[in-house]
Amino acid sequence: MTDTESLIRDALLRQAERTPPPGGVLAALHRPRRSRKPLFLALATAATATAVAVAVTAIPRPALDQASPGAASSEVPTNDKPVMTTTSPAPVGDTASLGYSVSWVPEGVTERQRNFGAYGVQRLWGENSGLTGKSVTFDVQADGELPGTATDPVHGAPASLTEDTLHWRLGGKLLSVQIKGVPDVPAALRRFAESVRPDPTTFTPPVRAEGLTIWGCLVRDSGDWSVGGVVERGEQKYSVGLATAKTPPLWEVTTTTQLTVMGHPAVYEDGRYSSLTVTLAPDRLLGISTLKDVHVPAEELAAVLETVRYELNPDMSWIGR
């Protein structure tokens, strides 16, 4: 099993209650490039799931003084609680875009995920965060061959059908929508597609980092959200994420050390994997984690985490719509 497959498997295991079983996702990795949608879905699911997983164990404590700008990363003992002073994250300057607006979705669903990667953009709506029951999956990818059987055009552009998915071209991109759990799937596919329009509006990604090639946003049924993805540094892969709330760890933790990182209370934990979670505010947790069965010291995680740029109060106004 490759590192990427292991990463996806770990992410799905950590979010087992909120994501599909890993079998179909791992199988998607071996499909030809033409099936880009399943592969992107697998990678994006890993990104959003790990964003939640790394920020699950913060122990809130009184806020500490912010580290001075330009301070080198180092470990300084303070009584029995080490302090790792680091530079504050630089403001996020990169921009992203959904590329298209959607004005109609089936009644009863709200947007649950937004995923971004080399293959394009993916958005998911559902009745719940597990996307069981009624759901919509909308993909925007680079233009390519229309799969399946030709069907009536969408806004005059060629279109095709594959099972419960409609594909069409718009604005130089290949778009597709899959809808499940509605009485008249063909009619719903057509109505959704006809509501899509190009939209160049940009926004600031809540989390950015060198080597972060896929990232996503996930909304839980409670309304809590997480944003994050997978960062590659050499041969090592890390999950990084910004979240509003913690969830209980799914595996036993064998080592717990309270620290100060970037001037904030933090906790380093090691067990099935190594993780570092920084409490930026009562409802803002910034975290980083290794893969399963990969163990690294807190210093290594802190060094990577200090390069992550984040928006403490990102625009999440789309939640609930």
Secondary structure as UniProt FT lines:
FT   HELIX           3..14
FT   TURN            15..18
FT   HELIX           22..28
FT   TURN            29..30
FT   TURN            33..34
FT   HELIX           36..53
FT   TURN            54..55
FT   TURN            69..70
FT   STRAND          74..78
FT   TURN            79..80
FT   STRAND          81..85
FT   STRAND          96..102
FT   TURN            107..108
FT   STRAND          110..117
FT   TURN            118..119
FT   STRAND          120..126
FT   TURN            129..130
FT   STRAND          135..142
FT   STRAND          149..154
FT   TURN            155..156
FT   STRAND          157..162
FT   TURN            163..164
FT   STRAND          165..170
FT   TURN            171..172
FT   STRAND          173..180
FT   HELIX           185..195
FT   STRAND          196..203
FT   STRAND          207..208
FT   TURN            210..211
FT   STRAND          212..219
FT   TURN            221..222
FT   STRAND          225..233
FT   TURN            234..235
FT   STRAND          236..243
FT   STRAND          253..261
FT   TURN            262..263
FT   STRAND          264..271
FT   STRAND          274..281
FT   TURN            282..283
FT   STRAND          284..289
FT   TURN            292..293
FT   HELIX           298..305
FT   TURN            306..307
FT   STRAND          309..310
FT   TURN            317..320
//
